[in-house]
Amino acid sequence: MNPDSSKTYKTGDDLDLPVAVPQILVIEDDPTQRLLTCAVLRSAGYRVAEAADGPEGVAMALRQPPDLIVCDVMMPGLNGYQLVEMLKLDEAFSTIPVIFLTALAERSHMRAGMTAGADDYLHKPFRALELRSSVEALLAKRKQQRELFSRGSKTALVAALQAQKETLAGRYETRLAQELNERWMDQDQAGAGREVSYARATVLTVNLFETSLRQEAPTQRLRDLAQRVYQAASDSLYLFGARYLVAAGDDLLAVFPEPAEPDAGKTRLLALRAAFGMQKSVQVAFGLVQSQSEDGLFTLPSLTIALHTGPLALIRLEDPLHGSPPLTLATGSAVRTVKDLGKHAQAQGWHVSCSTGMLSGIAHGVVMGKKARLTGDQAPQGLEVTELQAMASAP
């Protein structure tokens, strides 16, 4: 054991017994913030290793797995979400607690962090006591989990992890729902019949409800599944900039309004990231439901996602006489075309596809597969479409 990895305490019999001191890995690209964070942790008696960016943090963690990770969210090259997802794929890191440090106020970012594997959040600037309390609590939980596991209680460990995740999710769920629901506030105040038009926007469709609601019996478990899957999908879409979500038959339709050039390409790239992020988050949601289903009732979905850029309009309809919930109608050439794209992709077995034209200027950001042209009764005929296989790795 390294000399700095333990402290020596006197017992009642004057015996010197080594006690392991937890090591914490701090990953923060801001030098000032990193210095302050490390100082707080060292003053609390912890061993601290520090990294200036995501790739360096991953390398350090792989060399010497820490007992806990404190990580900034927004970092160049490899952000906090990507770093944690990468580490959590390794079983050796699956139980290492992670605290995210973030200045982002949106609850959707928090939700995405929980999906990635974060255990707690602290908003910058945080107080020293907040950081110390969070670290102490998470290390205590990890010690308890190890004790459960050492007694052969794997089931109890899984239950403890799930309970911890549900507690954290519940902490933000109400505020997240309130924030996302407020996206329609302006339209509600304007009254029924308000039209929101975009000369150009990226539209994404996914056969979310066809996948999650194939059974006919409206059981409570089926309703819970639909809600959980929708929540996972909507969190990912809002995280990457979707402005509206509209149910369109079996599809969920997301609208990403495009700003003026030169930022239009950035919006399209974010929409593509939303597609692949949503794939993963929905699979995680299905996996949780499947693990709780004794009869194997639910199966992993095969989502078909299509994207296209063009004009569209959203019309808010209400029926105050009968008190029906508001209805949002999505119309325009972009909506019609993206639905045709979705049908074509499903027939071809493509999981993600888009009109080739929307890749102009951003093709370097994706890994492309096959290409085709819409034919037959698909409109507009002759439109070139591209299969998308993954987001390209940063150079």
Order of alpha helices (4+ residues) and beta strands (2+ residues): beta-beta-beta-alpha-beta-alpha-beta-alpha-beta-alpha-beta-alpha-alpha-alpha-beta-alpha-alpha-beta-beta-alpha-beta-beta-alpha-beta-beta-beta
